[in-house]
Amino acid sequence: MAKLETVNLDTDLSLFKYGDLEQLPERYRELSEGERTERIAAARDELGDDVVVLGHNYQRREIVDHADFVGDSYQLSQAAADSDAEYVVFAGVTFMAESADIITADDQTVLLPSMEASCPMAGMAEALQVDAAWSTLTEAAGDRDIVPVTYMNSYADLKAFCAEQGGLVCTSSNATSAFEWAFDRGDAVLFLPDKHLGRNTAHDLGLGDATVEWDPWDPESTDAEAVAAADVILWDGYCQVHERFRPDHVEQVRADHPDAQVVVHPECRREVVEAADVVGSTSTIRETVAEADAGETWAIGTEIHLARHLQRWYPDVTVLPLCGDACMDCNAMRQIDPNYLTWLLEELAAGRERNVVEVAPREKELAAVAMERMLDL
């Protein structure tokens, strides 16, 4: 393979979050699926074991068909770290590629097919907002110690912030353990950026009545002292896909399919979680359908593409999107167009790196600490 020429963005992460993005060359914009498949296969053959392609559960079929691993964000990062591949192509969103860069080896390079794939929820907790809120809340808290906990679905700078302030990272699977860890070390938890996962976790710990929201968009509207006195402070962020689900969707699917069971992600609203039969991460949702008996019906309360994958992967089980035709795909995941994947792989085979995701060294070091604390739970 030719010696690689790095064509990279500035390592200031704000550039690829907000602008200065490379556009897909014109010649790639009208490729048919057949053309893409052939060209991706040819590029993969040339790259061989030097590259691994990761496909998130929420990606469309045309992406996951070319992935070496399909799973949730942290699971995929671990798969990359466990591989010997020099190049990690992450068909996900920016915070996922950042996490992969944090935990993979120094001689592994992470690339994102499109830098426009930026998670809206991660963007709801920007560093400047968090710094300002932290200053206000810790001052109002007085002698009470607040421990920050951030969801994996956040940028590296927020993970680094949590490490600096004595906190950690969590996934949707271990959020309860992360809360317990934080309460062992402090009096209150500030959970960012997903208020629904935070509220559902607090409820699991019997703290449902001890939560309060902090509005980063209008902090003057909130009594800082009252917020700082709560046991669980929820940042007012959310996933646009999961917030769309309502209890009436559960009611409707049960009316239309009396034998149906419902599994939802804990990023859903509290009342949806209460109405479901099973609640869990995308891995839990996959396992639930995989272990279902033939003939069972499961309604899926998460991103629409995972429901479609599950129906293809397990044809003996009836898989329904919880909100039917009204279910949304993830706008950020949609930016990983198969044509972008074709372009990136062909450029890599030609010796040119595109869309390298590289977390700044100090930020990377701190974010790794927050993630290691999670792994030590």
C-alpha positions in Angstrom: 0.0 0.0 0.0 1.2 3.5 -0.8 2.7 5.7 1.9 -0.2 7.7 3.3 -0.5 11.5 2.9 -2.5 12.9 5.8 -5.3 15.3 4.7 -6.7 16.3 8.0 -8.6 19.0 9.8 -7.1 21.1 12.6 -7.1 19.1 15.8 -9.3 21.8 17.4 -12.5 19.7 17.6 -14.8 22.6 17.2 -13.8 22.7 13.5 -15.3 19.4 12.6 -18.2 19.9 14.9 -19.3 23.1 13.3 -17.7 23.8 10.0 -14.7 23.7 7.6 -16.0 20.3 6.3 -14.8 18.6 3.1 -17.5 18.1 0.6 -18.1 14.8 -1.2 -16.5 15.1 -4.7 -19.1 15.4 -7.4 -18.1 12.1 -9.0 -19.2 10.2 -5.9 -22.7 11.7 -5.6 -24.7 9.6 -8.0 -23.2 6.1 -7.5 -25.7 3.2 -7.6 -25.7 0.6 -4.8 -24.1 -1.9 -7.1 -21.3 0.5 -8.1 -20.7 1.3 -4.4 -20.6 -2.3 -3.4 -18.1 -3.2 -6.1 -15.8 -0.2 -5.3 -16.0 -0.7 -1.6 -15.1 -4.4 -2.0 -12.1 -3.5 -4.2 -10.8 -0.9 -1.8 -11.2 -3.3 1.1 -9.3 -5.9 -0.8 -6.4 -3.5 -1.3 -6.4 -2.3 2.3 -6.8 -5.8 3.8 -6.3 -6.1 7.5 -5.0 -2.5 7.7 -8.6 -1.3 8.1 -11.6 -2.2 10.2 -15.0 -0.7 9.5 -17.4 -0.1 12.4 -21.2 0.2 11.8 -23.4 1.6 14.6 -26.7 -0.2 15.2 -28.5 2.9 13.9 -26.9 3.0 10.5 -28.8 2.1 7.4 -28.5 -1.3 5.8 -26.1 0.0 3.0 -23.6 0.8 5.7 -23.9 -2.1 8.1 -23.6 -4.5 5.1 -20.0 -3.4 4.8 -19.1 -3.3 8.5 -16.8 -5.7 10.2 -18.6 -5.1 13.5 -22.1 -3.8 14.2 -23.1 -2.7 17.7 -23.4 0.2 20.1 -20.9 3.0 20.4 -18.6 1.8 23.2 -18.8 -1.8 22.1 -17.5 -0.7 18.7 -14.7 1.3 20.1 -13.6 -1.7 22.2 -13.7 -3.9 19.0 -11.5 -1.4 17.3 -9.1 -1.3 20.2 -8.9 -5.1 20.3 -8.1 -5.3 16.6 -4.7 -5.0 14.9 -6.1 -2.6 12.2 -4.0 0.5 11.6 -7.1 2.4 10.4 -10.5 2.5 12.1 -13.4 3.7 9.9 -16.2 4.6 12.3 -19.6 4.7 10.6 -21.2 6.6 13.5 -21.2 10.1 14.8 -18.4 12.4 16.0 -18.5 11.6 19.7 -18.2 7.9 18.9 -15.2 8.4 16.7 -13.6 10.5 19.5 -14.2 7.7 22.0 -12.6 5.3 19.6 -9.6 7.6 19.3 -9.3 7.8 23.1 -9.2 4.0 23.7 -7.4 2.7 20.7 -3.6 2.5 20.5 -1.5 5.4 19.4 -0.6 3.7 16.2 -4.3 3.4 15.2 -6.0 6.2 13.3 -9.7 6.8 13.5 -11.6 8.2 10.5 -15.2 9.3 10.1 -16.8 9.1 6.6 -18.5 12.5 7.1 -17.6 15.1 9.6 -21.2 16.4 9.4 -22.4 13.4 11.5 -22.6 15.3 14.7 -25.0 14.1 17.5 -27.5 16.8 18.4 -27.7 15.5 22.0 -24.0 15.7 22.5 -24.1 19.2 21.1 -26.6 20.2 23.9 -23.8 20.1 26.5 -21.1 22.3 25.1 -18.0 23.1 27.1 -18.7 26.8 27.7 -22.2 26.1 28.9 -21.0 23.4 31.2 -18.2 25.5 32.7 -20.6 28.3 33.4 -23.2 26.0 35.0 -20.6 24.3 37.1 -19.3 27.5 38.5 -22.9 28.6 39.4 -24.0 25.3 40.8 -20.9 24.6 42.9 -21.0 28.1 44.4 -24.7 27.7 45.2 -24.0 24.2 46.7 -21.7 25.5 49.4 -20.4 22.6 51.4 -22.2 20.0 49.3 -20.1 18.1 46.8 -21.5 17.7 43.3 -20.0 14.9 41.2 -20.5 15.2 37.4 -21.4 12.1 35.4 -21.6 12.2 31.7 -23.2 9.8 29.3 -21.0 8.2 26.7 -23.0 10.2 24.2 -21.0 13.3 24.8 -17.9 15.0 23.3 -14.4 14.3 24.6 -14.1 17.8 26.2 -17.1 17.0 28.5 -15.6 13.6 29.4 -12.4 15.4 30.2 -14.3 18.0 32.3 -15.9 15.2 34.3 -12.5 13.6 35.0 -11.1 16.9 36.2 -14.0 17.4 38.6 -13.8 14.0 40.1 -16.5 12.4 37.9 -16.8 9.7 35.3 -18.5 8.4 32.1 -21.3 5.9 31.9 -23.2 4.0 29.3 -26.9 3.3 29.3 -26.1 -0.2 30.7 -24.0 0.9 33.7 -25.6 4.3 34.6 -27.0 3.0 37.9 -23.5 1.8 39.0 -22.0 5.2 37.9 -24.6 7.0 40.0 -23.8 4.8 43.0 -20.1 5.4 42.5 -20.7 9.2 42.4 -22.9 9.1 45.6 -20.1 7.3 47.4 -17.9 10.3 46.7 -20.3 13.2 46.9 -23.6 14.5 48.0 -25.2 15.1 44.6 -24.9 14.1 40.9 -24.9 16.4 37.9 -25.9 14.2 35.0 -25.2 15.3 31.4 -26.4 15.5 28.7 -29.5 13.3 28.6 -32.2 14.2 31.2 -34.3 11.1 30.4 -31.6 8.6 31.0 -30.7 10.5 34.2 -34.3 10.5 35.4 -34.8 6.8 34.6 -31.6 6.0 36.5 -32.5 8.1 39.5 -35.9 6.3 39.6 -34.1 2.9 39.6 -32.2 4.1 42.7 -35.4 5.3 44.4 -34.5 9.0 43.8 -37.2 9.8 41.4 -38.5 12.6 43.6 -35.1 14.0 44.3 -34.3 15.2 40.8 -34.4 18.7 39.3 -33.5 20.0 35.9 -31.0 22.7 35.0 -31.8 24.7 31.9 -28.5 25.7 30.2 -30.3 27.7 27.6 -32.0 30.0 30.2 -30.0 29.6 33.5 -31.5 32.8 34.9 -34.9 31.1 35.0 -33.8 28.5 37.5 -33.1 29.0 41.2 -29.5 27.8 41.4 -29.6 27.2 45.1 -32.7 25.0 44.8 -31.1 23.1 42.0 -27.8 22.6 43.9 -29.8 21.3 46.9 -31.2 18.4 44.9 -29.7 14.9 44.9 -29.8 14.5 41.2 -29.3 17.5 38.8 -30.4 16.7 35.3 -29.0 18.7 32.4 -31.8 19.7 30.0 -30.6 17.6 27.0 -32.3 14.8 25.2 -32.2 12.5 22.1 -34.5 13.8 19.5 -35.3 10.2 18.3 -36.1 8.8 21.7 -38.0 11.8 23.0 -40.5 11.3 20.2 -42.0 8.2 21.8 -45.1 8.7 23.8 -47.2 6.4 26.1 -50.0 6.5 23.4 -47.6 4.7 21.0 -47.4 1.9 23.5 -51.1 1.8 24.0 -51.7 1.8 20.2 -49.3 -1.0 19.5 -50.9 -3.1 22.3 -54.3 -2.4 20.8 -53.2 -3.3 17.3 -51.1 -6.3 18.4 -52.5 -7.8 21.7 -49.7 -10.3 21.9 -46.9 -7.7 21.3 -44.3 -7.0 23.9 -42.5 -3.6 24.1 -38.8 -3.0 24.5 -37.5 0.6 24.7 -34.2 2.4 25.2 -33.7 4.3 28.6 -33.3 7.5 26.6 -37.1 7.5 26.3 -39.3 9.6 28.5 -40.1 8.2 32.0 -43.7 7.5 31.2 -42.7 5.4 28.1 -40.2 3.4 30.1 -42.9 2.7 32.7 -45.2 1.4 30.0 -42.7 -0.9 28.4 -42.0 -4.6 29.2 -38.2 -4.4 28.8 -35.9 -1.4 29.0 -32.3 -1.4 27.9 -29.5 -0.3 25.7 -29.3 -1.2 22.0 -27.4 -4.3 23.0 -30.2 -5.3 25.3 -32.7 -4.6 22.6 -30.8 -6.8 20.1 -30.5 -9.6 22.7 -34.2 -9.4 23.5 -35.2 -10.0 19.9 -32.4 -12.6 19.4 -33.6 -14.6 22.3 -37.3 -14.3 21.4 -39.3 -17.4 20.4 -40.4 -17.8 16.9 -43.8 -16.2 16.4 -43.3 -13.5 19.1 -44.0 -9.9 18.4 -41.8 -7.1 19.7 -42.3 -3.4 19.3 -39.0 -1.5 19.3 -38.7 1.9 20.9 -35.5 3.1 19.5 -34.1 4.4 16.1 -35.9 3.0 13.1 -32.9 1.4 11.4 -32.3 -1.0 14.3 -35.9 -2.2 14.1 -35.4 -2.8 10.4 -32.1 -4.7 11.0 -33.7 -6.8 13.7 -36.6 -7.8 11.3 -34.1 -8.9 8.7 -31.8 -10.7 11.1 -34.6 -12.5 12.9 -37.3 -13.2 10.3 -39.1 -15.7 12.7 -39.9 -12.8 15.0 -42.3 -10.0 14.1 -40.5 -6.7 14.8 -42.5 -3.5 14.8 -41.3 0.1 15.1 -43.0 1.4 18.3 -44.5 4.5 16.6 -45.0 3.0 13.2 -44.5 5.2 10.2 -44.0 8.2 12.5 -40.7 6.8 13.8 -37.6 8.8 13.0 -34.2 8.0 11.9 -31.2 9.7 13.4 -30.4 12.9 11.5 -26.7 12.6 12.5 -26.4 9.0 11.5 -28.0 9.8 8.2 -24.9 12.0 7.3 -22.9 8.8 6.9 -24.0 8.3 3.4 -22.7 5.1 1.6 -21.1 7.3 -1.0 -19.0 8.9 1.7 -17.9 5.5 2.9 -16.9 4.6 -0.7 -14.9 7.9 -1.1 -13.1 7.5 2.2 -12.1 3.9 1.6 -10.9 4.6 -1.9 -8.9 7.6 -0.7 -7.3 5.5 2.0 -6.4 2.8 -0.6 -4.8 5.5 -2.7 -2.7 6.6 0.2 -4.7 9.6 1.4 -6.3 9.9 4.9 -9.5 11.9 5.0 -11.5 13.1 8.0 -9.1 11.9 10.7 -10.6 12.3 14.2 -7.9 13.2 16.7 -8.6 14.3 20.2 -6.1 16.8 21.6 -3.5 15.1 23.9 -4.5 16.6 27.3 -8.2 16.2 26.6 -7.6 12.6 25.5 -5.7 11.9 28.6 -8.4 13.2 30.9 -11.2 11.7 29.0 -9.5 8.3 29.3 -9.4 8.8 33.0 -13.2 9.3 33.1 -13.7 6.2 31.0 -11.3 4.1 33.1 -13.2 5.0 36.2 -16.3 3.6 34.5 -14.5 0.4 33.6 -13.3 0.0 37.2 -16.9 -0.1 38.5 
